[in-house]
């Protein structure tokens, strides 16, 4: 499972994400706030913040 967002990826308190053994969960966004549980037995979890077109690096202040 791959989730990506331009600005924020947020899970509410108590959120449960469960995948089958060997599964993969990846989340990419400018801001990530995870307040629950991710269960992926023998799998992979990636939560990565990334710059995108809404960040100031693409629109520098002169």
Secondary structure, 3 states (H helix, E strand, C coil): CEEECCCEEEECCCCEEEECCCCEEEEEECEEEECCEEEECCCEEEEEECCCCCCHHHCCCC
